[in-house]
Amino acid sequence: MVKIITEQELRKLVPLDRAAVRCVEDAFCALSTKPVEMPPILRLNILDHHGEVDVKTAYILGDDYFAVKIGSGFFENPKMGLPSASGMIALFCSKTGIPQAILLDNGYLTDIRTAAAGAVAAQYLSREHAAVATIIGAGVQARLQLEALMLVRPVEEARIWARDFSKAKGLAEDLSRKLGISVIPYDDPGFAVSGSDIIVTTTPASTPVLSATWLQPGQHVTAMGSDAEHKNEIEAAAIARADLYVADSLQQTRRLGELHHALASGAIADTSACLELGDIIAGKSTARSSSVQITIADLTGTGIQDTAIAAFAFGRAKAEGAAVGTTC
């Protein structure tokens, strides 16, 4: 019998904590060190309703499970009082192909693994004593990215900028109360970025919200919103200016990440100096080598992260007796 696990159950089973960060870190490492089957993302655009649907999957050779995730983003939903992101994950036995569980997470596990990926990027690429973070955007990921950063870096001050200042102000007040640090809303993104150690862009923008001229020596940028060909959060010149560019998957970022736009614009000519985060975690490539380097992580979201977080959630469910699944 296939076990159905609801969003409410998953929120209890998989909070945003160090274990979730380690799960995603291990997935990045596996992409670099193990045989992995990870086909390109399948995307369906629902243009008349400003929506998109992505299907992602991956299998690590030797693992017990693989997952197939269907995730949607319908960006007019907030106007109707609905979340913009939704979806579900199907988990299968790798030996038999028999479904083990349907995780009706409504995008929750994607949110957690995306935030965890941001934490992993900051852990390996930002300065160790980074204390000031700027979050661009005021949605779910803006909140979670800051919470995730605080698991790996000693953040003492955060800044929030969004096109809608009232949303930035509301989020700043909420996070300040919840996290016990100073969280300040800004009405100018350039000022918000100035003097920050870590900058995280969390928007579905199709035109850049982060200018290359704002970047200062030593800063780290994590861009996690450009997960489709038309999305673009960072000015192409910023990729050229960076001392270190790191992708979650170069195969993907050449096609739909910030790197895609830098190549298309001619800001950079080739990708020979570009790295993947998994190679840095595995020790195959060198991360930040000085405190003045500008580093950029281009995170487009990979199927291996979805399989990893789904298997992690199912393992937690089985440990608590909440899931049995069919024979695998």
C-alpha positions as CSV (number, residue, x, y, z in Angstrom):
1,M,0.0,0.0,0.0
2,V,1.4,3.4,-1.0
3,K,1.7,5.7,2.0
4,I,0.3,9.2,1.6
5,I,2.1,11.8,3.8
6,T,0.5,15.2,4.1
7,E,2.1,18.6,4.3
8,Q,1.1,18.9,8.0
9,E,3.0,15.6,8.8
10,L,6.0,16.6,6.7
11,R,6.3,20.0,8.5
12,K,6.7,18.0,11.7
13,L,9.0,15.4,10.2
14,V,11.4,17.8,8.3
15,P,12.0,21.1,9.9
16,L,14.6,23.5,8.5
17,D,17.5,22.4,10.7
18,R,21.1,21.2,10.5
19,A,20.0,17.7,9.5
20,A,18.1,19.0,6.5
21,V,21.2,21.1,5.5
22,R,23.4,18.0,5.8
23,C,21.0,16.0,3.7
24,V,21.2,18.6,0.8
25,E,25.0,18.9,1.3
26,D,25.3,15.1,0.9
27,A,23.2,15.4,-2.3
28,F,25.6,18.0,-3.8
29,C,28.5,15.8,-2.9
30,A,26.9,12.7,-4.4
31,L,26.4,14.6,-7.7
32,S,30.2,15.0,-7.8
33,T,31.3,11.6,-6.5
34,K,28.8,9.0,-7.5
35,P,27.1,7.8,-10.7
36,V,23.9,9.8,-10.9
37,E,21.0,9.7,-13.5
38,M,19.5,13.2,-13.6
39,P,17.7,14.0,-16.8
40,P,17.0,17.7,-17.8
41,I,14.1,19.4,-16.2
42,L,10.7,19.0,-17.9
43,R,8.9,22.4,-17.9
44,L,5.3,23.2,-18.8
45,N,4.4,26.8,-19.1
46,I,0.8,28.0,-18.3
47,L,1.2,31.4,-19.9
48,D,-2.3,32.6,-19.6
49,H,-2.3,32.2,-15.8
50,H,1.4,33.2,-15.2
51,G,2.2,29.7,-14.2
52,E,4.8,27.1,-14.7
53,V,5.2,23.4,-13.8
54,D,8.5,21.6,-13.4
55,V,9.2,17.9,-13.2
56,K,12.5,16.9,-11.7
57,T,14.0,13.5,-10.8
58,A,17.3,11.8,-10.1
59,Y,18.6,8.4,-9.1
60,I,21.9,7.8,-7.3
61,L,23.3,4.4,-8.2
62,G,22.9,2.0,-5.3
63,D,20.3,4.1,-3.4
64,D,17.1,2.4,-2.2
65,Y,14.8,5.1,-3.6
66,F,14.3,7.6,-6.4
67,A,11.8,10.4,-6.5
68,V,9.8,12.3,-9.1
69,K,8.7,15.8,-8.2
70,I,6.0,17.9,-9.8
71,G,6.3,21.4,-8.6
72,S,4.3,24.4,-9.7
73,G,4.6,28.2,-9.5
74,F,1.6,30.3,-10.2
75,F,2.6,33.8,-9.5
76,E,-0.8,35.5,-9.5
77,N,-2.0,33.2,-6.7
78,P,-1.1,35.6,-3.8
79,K,-3.6,38.1,-5.2
80,M,-6.2,35.4,-4.6
81,G,-4.9,34.6,-1.1
82,L,-3.2,31.4,-2.3
83,P,0.5,30.4,-2.1
84,S,2.4,30.8,-5.4
85,A,4.2,27.4,-5.0
86,S,2.7,24.0,-4.8
87,G,3.4,20.4,-5.8
88,M,4.0,16.9,-4.7
89,I,6.7,14.2,-4.7
90,A,6.3,10.5,-5.6
91,L,8.9,8.2,-4.0
92,F,9.7,4.8,-5.7
93,C,11.6,1.7,-4.8
94,S,14.8,1.6,-6.9
95,K,14.8,-2.2,-7.0
96,T,11.2,-2.7,-8.2
97,G,9.9,0.6,-9.4
98,I,7.0,0.2,-7.0
99,P,5.7,3.5,-5.5
100,Q,6.4,3.7,-1.8
101,A,4.9,7.1,-0.9
102,I,3.2,10.2,-2.2
103,L,4.4,13.2,-0.3
104,L,1.7,15.8,-0.6
105,D,3.9,18.6,0.5
106,N,2.4,21.5,-1.5
107,G,6.0,22.7,-2.2
108,Y,7.1,22.5,1.5
109,L,9.9,20.0,0.9
110,T,11.1,22.1,-2.1
111,D,11.1,25.2,0.1
112,I,13.2,23.3,2.7
113,R,15.7,21.9,0.3
114,T,16.1,25.2,-1.5
115,A,16.8,27.0,1.8
116,A,19.2,24.3,2.8
117,A,21.0,24.6,-0.5
118,G,21.5,28.3,0.2
119,A,22.9,27.5,3.6
120,V,25.3,25.0,2.0
121,A,26.5,27.6,-0.6
122,A,27.1,30.1,2.2
123,Q,28.9,27.6,4.3
124,Y,31.4,26.9,1.6
125,L,31.6,30.2,-0.2
126,S,31.0,33.1,2.2
127,R,33.5,34.4,4.8
128,E,33.5,32.4,7.9
129,H,32.6,35.3,10.2
130,A,29.9,36.8,7.9
131,A,27.6,38.7,10.2
132,V,25.5,40.9,7.9
133,A,23.0,39.4,5.4
134,T,20.9,41.1,2.7
135,I,17.8,39.3,1.4
136,I,16.3,40.5,-1.8
137,G,12.6,39.5,-1.9
138,A,9.9,39.2,0.7
139,G,8.3,35.8,0.0
140,V,8.6,32.4,1.6
141,Q,12.2,31.9,0.4
142,A,13.3,35.3,1.7
143,R,12.2,34.1,5.2
144,L,13.7,30.6,4.9
145,Q,17.0,31.7,3.4
146,L,17.7,33.9,6.3
147,E,16.7,31.2,8.8
148,A,19.0,28.7,7.0
149,L,21.9,31.2,6.9
150,M,21.8,31.4,10.6
151,L,22.4,27.7,10.9
152,V,25.8,28.1,9.3
153,R,27.0,31.7,9.8
154,P,26.9,34.1,12.8
155,V,24.4,36.5,11.3
156,E,23.7,39.4,13.6
157,E,22.0,41.8,11.2
158,A,19.8,41.3,8.2
159,R,18.4,43.6,5.6
160,I,15.3,43.1,3.5
161,W,14.6,44.8,0.2
162,A,11.5,44.1,-2.0
163,R,9.8,46.0,-4.7
164,D,6.8,46.3,-2.3
165,F,8.3,48.1,0.7
166,S,5.3,47.3,2.9
167,K,6.0,43.6,2.4
168,A,9.7,44.1,3.2
169,K,8.7,46.0,6.4
170,G,6.3,43.4,7.5
171,L,8.7,40.5,6.9
172,A,11.5,42.4,8.7
173,E,9.4,43.0,11.8
174,D,8.3,39.3,11.9
175,L,11.8,37.9,11.4
176,S,13.3,40.3,14.0
177,R,10.9,39.0,16.6
178,K,11.3,35.4,15.6
179,L,15.1,35.3,15.2
180,G,16.1,37.8,17.9
181,I,18.4,39.8,15.6
182,S,18.2,43.2,13.9
183,V,16.2,42.9,10.7
184,I,15.9,46.2,8.8
185,P,13.7,46.9,5.7
186,Y,15.3,49.0,3.0
187,D,13.7,51.0,0.3
188,D,16.9,51.1,-1.8
189,P,18.5,47.8,-2.9
190,G,21.9,49.4,-3.4
191,F,22.0,50.6,0.1
192,A,20.8,47.3,1.4
193,V,23.7,45.5,-0.3
194,S,26.4,47.9,0.7
195,G,28.5,46.5,3.5
196,S,26.7,43.2,3.6
197,D,28.7,39.9,3.8
198,I,26.1,37.7,2.2
199,I,23.4,38.6,-0.4
200,V,20.6,36.2,-1.3
201,T,18.3,36.9,-4.2
202,T,14.9,35.1,-3.8
203,T,12.7,36.6,-6.6
204,P,11.0,35.4,-9.8
205,A,12.4,38.5,-11.6
206,S,12.8,38.5,-15.3
207,T,15.1,41.6,-15.2
208,P,18.0,42.0,-12.8
209,V,17.4,43.1,-9.2
210,L,21.1,43.1,-8.3
211,S,23.6,45.4,-10.1
212,A,27.2,44.4,-10.7
213,T,28.3,47.9,-9.5
214,W,26.9,47.3,-6.1
215,L,29.2,44.4,-5.3
216,Q,32.1,44.9,-3.0
217,P,35.2,42.9,-2.2
218,G,34.6,39.9,0.0
219,Q,30.8,39.6,-0.6
220,H,29.1,36.4,-1.4
221,V,25.9,36.2,-3.5
222,T,23.5,33.3,-3.7
223,A,21.0,33.5,-6.5
224,M,18.2,31.0,-6.2
225,G,15.4,32.5,-8.2
226,S,16.6,32.0,-11.8
227,D,15.2,28.5,-12.3
228,A,13.7,29.1,-15.8
229,E,15.1,30.5,-19.0
230,H,13.3,33.8,-18.7
231,K,14.2,34.5,-15.1
232,N,17.2,36.8,-14.4
233,E,18.0,38.3,-10.9
234,I,21.7,39.2,-11.4
235,E,23.2,41.6,-13.9
236,A,25.3,39.7,-16.3
237,A,28.3,41.9,-15.6
238,A,28.3,40.6,-12.0
239,I,29.0,37.1,-13.2
240,A,32.0,38.4,-15.2
241,R,33.1,40.5,-12.2
242,A,33.0,37.6,-9.7
243,D,36.3,36.0,-8.7
244,L,34.5,32.7,-8.2
245,Y,31.3,31.5,-9.9
246,V,29.8,28.2,-8.6
247,A,26.8,26.4,-10.0
248,D,24.6,23.6,-8.5
249,S,24.7,22.0,-11.9
250,L,26.6,23.7,-14.8
251,Q,24.5,21.6,-17.2
252,Q,21.5,23.5,-15.9
253,T,22.9,26.9,-15.3
254,R,24.2,27.1,-18.8
255,R,20.6,26.6,-20.0
256,L,18.5,28.4,-17.4
257,G,20.5,30.0,-14.6
258,E,22.2,33.4,-14.2
259,L,25.1,31.9,-16.2
260,H,22.8,31.4,-19.1
261,H,22.2,35.2,-19.3
262,A,25.9,36.0,-18.9
263,L,26.7,33.8,-21.8
264,A,23.9,35.0,-24.0
265,S,24.9,38.7,-23.4
266,G,28.5,38.1,-24.1
267,A,29.5,39.1,-20.5
268,I,31.6,36.0,-20.4
269,A,32.9,33.9,-23.3
270,D,33.2,30.4,-21.8
271,T,32.6,28.4,-18.7
272,S,36.1,26.9,-18.2
273,A,36.6,28.7,-14.9
274,C,33.2,27.9,-13.6
275,L,32.8,25.4,-10.8
276,E,30.2,23.1,-9.3
277,L,29.3,23.2,-5.6
278,G,29.5,19.4,-5.3
279,D,33.1,19.4,-6.4
280,I,34.0,22.0,-3.7
281,I,32.3,19.9,-1.1
282,A,34.1,16.8,-2.3
283,G,37.4,18.6,-2.2
284,K,37.9,18.4,-6.0
285,S,37.9,22.2,-6.4
286,T,39.0,25.0,-4.2
287,A,36.4,27.4,-2.6
288,R,37.1,30.9,-1.5
289,S,40.8,31.5,-1.1
290,S,40.8,35.0,0.3
291,S,38.6,37.4,2.3
292,V,38.3,39.9,-0.6
293,Q,37.1,37.5,-3.3
294,I,33.6,38.1,-4.7
295,T,31.8,34.7,-4.9
296,I,28.5,33.9,-6.6
297,A,26.4,30.7,-6.2
298,D,23.9,30.1,-9.0
299,L,21.3,27.7,-7.7
300,T,18.7,26.4,-10.1
301,G,17.4,23.4,-8.1
302,T,18.3,19.9,-9.0
303,G,16.4,16.6,-9.1
304,I,19.0,15.0,-6.8
305,Q,18.1,17.4,-4.1
306,D,14.4,16.4,-4.5
307,T,15.2,12.7,-4.3
308,A,17.4,13.3,-1.3
309,I,14.9,15.3,0.7
310,A,12.1,12.9,-0.2
311,A,14.0,9.9,0.9
312,F,15.1,11.8,4.1
313,A,11.4,12.6,4.9
314,F,10.3,9.0,4.2
315,G,13.1,7.7,6.5
316,R,11.9,10.0,9.2
317,A,8.3,8.9,8.7
318,K,9.3,5.2,8.9
319,A,11.3,5.8,12.1
320,E,8.3,7.4,13.7
321,G,5.9,4.7,12.5
322,A,4.1,7.1,10.2
323,A,5.0,5.2,7.0
324,V,5.3,1.5,6.0
325,G,5.2,1.5,2.2
326,T,5.2,-1.6,0.0
327,T,8.0,-4.1,-0.2
328,C,11.2,-2.6,-1.5
